[in-house]
Amino acid sequence: MNKLLIVSEAQGYLLSALKKKLEEAEYEVKIAPAKTDELSKVMKDADAIYIFADEELAQMQQGLIYLKDTAVEHDLPVFITGDTQEIQTIYGVLPKHLVQKEFLRPINVGEVAEEIDSYLKTCGKHTKKKILVVDDSGAMLRNVKGWLEDKYQVILANSGAMAIKYLSTNRPDLVLLDYEMPIVDGKQVLGMIRSEMEFADIPVIFLTSKGDRESVMQVMSLKPEGYLLKTMPPEDIIKSVDDFFERRKAMGK
């Protein structure tokens, strides 16, 4: 049974109706306010988060930061309902790439429940191969997600540090890794991956604009599965990822 956490500062008819609709679709639904102590009790078991925003919730900075960190750490899809201003305020804390769908008020409860259910059944964390994309460019992260999300579950990390934090508690099927990033670059990230026994064998393919021979040779000893250039046509990048998983399948992995 999928478990959905609804985060809301107020409860009323709409939330009750949405909860009922989701329970009819065989979801276990919990409702909690955007307070860190309350969220910590219920988020560890959640498969998805639905934020029912209002003016009060949009100002709950600590709770939203906790939601963001937990969504990244446990790879939880996020959905948001609110008006335009409330949603934009939340985006000041919660990166857009974590949010799967926005529902502007007023909402149709049935349609919201159907959209959430459809997403989790087709793109939920147990249904597709999981790819972690690491790049400091938000535009590139969005592009790669758009290219791959029809076939794969795509998790985004906008820094090497965020990637390492994610990998400490999660195991993707593939990492697509940028080379040039501030503070912790791609070579350092791959070095840390290979140095830790728990995830040393996670496959990594570089996806980067740095294609000179010296840069490529510097990382070959760390045994990446491949080296792709961002200048490649998107269809070639998609095919390279598809081919990688086909080879793994043929090898029984």
GUGU-630391 format. One record per residue (C-alpha): residue in one letter; y, z, x. Coordinates in steps of 0.1 Angstrom, whole numbers, padded with zeros to 4 digits, always signed. Layout:
<recs>
AYZX
...
</recs>
This chain:
<recs>
M+0000+0000+0000
N+0034-0010+0014
K+0059+0018+0017
L+0096+0012+0010
L+0124+0036+0017
I+0155+0034-0004
V+0186+0049+0012
S+0213+0059-0012
E+0239+0086-0016
A+0237+0084-0054
Q+0209+0080-0079
G+0212+0064-0113
Y+0197+0039-0137
L+0197+0009-0113
L+0178+0028-0086
S+0154+0042-0111
A+0148+0007-0125
L+0143-0008-0090
K+0119+0020-0080
K+0099+0014-0112
K+0097-0024-0106
L+0085-0019-0070
E+0060+0007-0080
E+0046-0018-0106
A+0041-0042-0077
E+0021-0014-0060
Y+0047-0001-0035
E+0051+0035-0026
V+0088+0041-0029
K+0108+0071-0015
I+0146+0077-0020
A+0167+0095+0006
P+0204+0100+0014
A+0218+0086+0047
K+0216+0119+0064
T+0197+0121+0097
D+0177+0152+0089
E+0166+0138+0055
L+0158+0103+0069
S+0137+0118+0098
K+0113+0132+0072
V+0105+0099+0055
M+0112+0070+0078
K+0082+0072+0101
D+0059+0059+0074
A+0082+0032+0059
D+0074-0005+0061
A+0109-0016+0050
I+0143-0001+0043
Y+0166-0009+0013
I+0201+0003+0017
F+0219+0008-0016
A+0255+0010-0003
D+0285+0025-0019
E+0318+0037-0004
E+0304+0071+0006
L+0273+0057+0023
A+0293+0031+0042
Q+0310+0060+0060
M+0278+0078+0070
Q+0280+0068+0106
Q+0254+0091+0121
G+0229+0083+0093
L+0235+0045+0098
I+0230+0048+0135
Y+0197+0066+0129
L+0187+0039+0105
K+0196+0012+0131
D+0177+0029+0159
T+0146+0035+0138
A+0146+0000+0124
V+0146-0014+0159
E+0120+0011+0172
H+0095+0006+0144
D+0103-0031+0136
L+0114-0024+0100
P+0130-0051+0079
V+0163-0041+0062
F+0177-0051+0029
I+0212-0042+0017
T+0230-0040-0017
G+0267-0034-0019
D+0300-0052-0024
T+0315-0073+0003
Q+0336-0046+0019
E+0308-0020+0019
I+0284-0044+0035
Q+0309-0054+0062
T+0315-0017+0069
I+0278-0011+0074
Y+0277-0041+0097
G+0300-0022+0120
V+0270+0000+0128
L+0240-0021+0118
P+0236-0055+0135
K+0233-0084+0112
H+0201-0097+0128
L+0183-0066+0115
V+0191-0074+0079
Q+0167-0098+0061
K+0187-0101+0029
E+0220-0091+0013
F+0223-0085-0025
L+0259-0085-0037
R+0266-0063-0067
P+0262-0066-0096
I+0224-0071-0090
N+0195-0081-0112
V+0169-0054-0105
G+0139-0077-0112
E+0152-0104-0088
V+0158-0079-0060
A+0123-0064-0064
E+0108-0099-0064
E+0127-0110-0032
I+0117-0078-0013
D+0081-0082-0024
S+0080-0119-0015
Y+0095-0113+0019
L+0071-0085+0028
K+0040-0104+0016
T+0049-0135+0036
C+0068-0120+0066
G+0057-0084+0067
K+0048-0068+0100
H+0010-0073+0095
T+0010-0109+0084
K+0023-0129+0114
K+0022-0130+0152
K+0050-0109+0165
I+0076-0123+0190
L+0102-0102+0207
V+0133-0123+0217
V+0155-0108+0243
D+0190-0123+0249
D+0225-0110+0252
S+0239-0139+0232
G+0240-0131+0195
A+0242-0169+0187
M+0211-0176+0207
L+0192-0148+0190
R+0201-0161+0156
N+0191-0197+0166
V+0157-0187+0180
K+0151-0165+0149
G+0159-0195+0127
W+0136-0218+0146
L+0106-0195+0146
E+0107-0172+0116
D+0089-0195+0092
K+0057-0191+0114
Y+0063-0159+0133
Q+0076-0124+0129
V+0107-0124+0151
I+0122-0092+0165
L+0155-0094+0183
A+0169-0074+0212
N+0203-0080+0226
S+0198-0063+0260
G+0171-0056+0285
A+0174-0019+0278
M+0169-0024+0241
A+0138-0046+0249
I+0123-0018+0270
K+0130+0008+0244
Y+0113-0014+0218
L+0083-0020+0240
S+0078+0017+0246
T+0065+0021+0211
N+0056-0014+0199
R+0034-0042+0212
P+0045-0078+0204
D+0022-0108+0208
L+0048-0126+0230
V+0082-0119+0246
L+0108-0147+0249
L+0131-0134+0277
D+0165-0146+0289
Y+0170-0145+0326
E+0208-0138+0329
M+0218-0106+0311
P+0242-0078+0321
I+0230-0045+0335
V+0193-0052+0332
D+0185-0089+0337
G+0153-0108+0328
K+0137-0104+0362
Q+0141-0066+0360
V+0128-0065+0324
L+0097-0084+0334
G+0092-0063+0365
M+0093-0031+0343
I+0068-0047+0318
R+0044-0055+0346
S+0047-0021+0362
E+0036-0001+0331
M-0001+0000+0324
E+0003+0003+0286
F+0020-0031+0283
A+0016-0048+0316
D-0005-0076+0300
I+0020-0085+0273
P+0027-0122+0277
V+0062-0132+0286
I+0079-0166+0285
F+0113-0171+0300
L+0138-0188+0277
T+0169-0193+0297
S+0196-0216+0309
K+0189-0207+0346
G+0166-0235+0358
D+0172-0237+0395
R+0142-0236+0418
E+0152-0203+0435
S+0155-0185+0402
V+0121-0198+0389
M+0104-0189+0422
Q+0118-0154+0422
V+0098-0145+0390
M+0066-0164+0395
S+0050-0135+0413
L+0054-0114+0381
K+0032-0140+0363
P+0052-0151+0333
E+0033-0174+0309
G+0060-0200+0310
Y+0095-0210+0317
L+0116-0228+0290
L+0152-0240+0292
K+0176-0234+0264
T+0188-0270+0268
M+0154-0282+0255
P+0154-0296+0219
P+0145-0268+0194
E+0114-0287+0183
D+0101-0286+0220
I+0107-0249+0222
I+0089-0244+0189
K+0060-0266+0201
S+0058-0246+0234
V+0054-0214+0214
D+0029-0229+0190
D+0009-0243+0220
F+0009-0209+0236
F-0007-0192+0206
E-0032-0221+0202
R-0043-0216+0238
R-0046-0178+0231
K-0067-0185+0200
A-0090-0208+0219
M-0095-0181+0244
G-0103-0156+0216
K-0072-0136+0221
</recs>
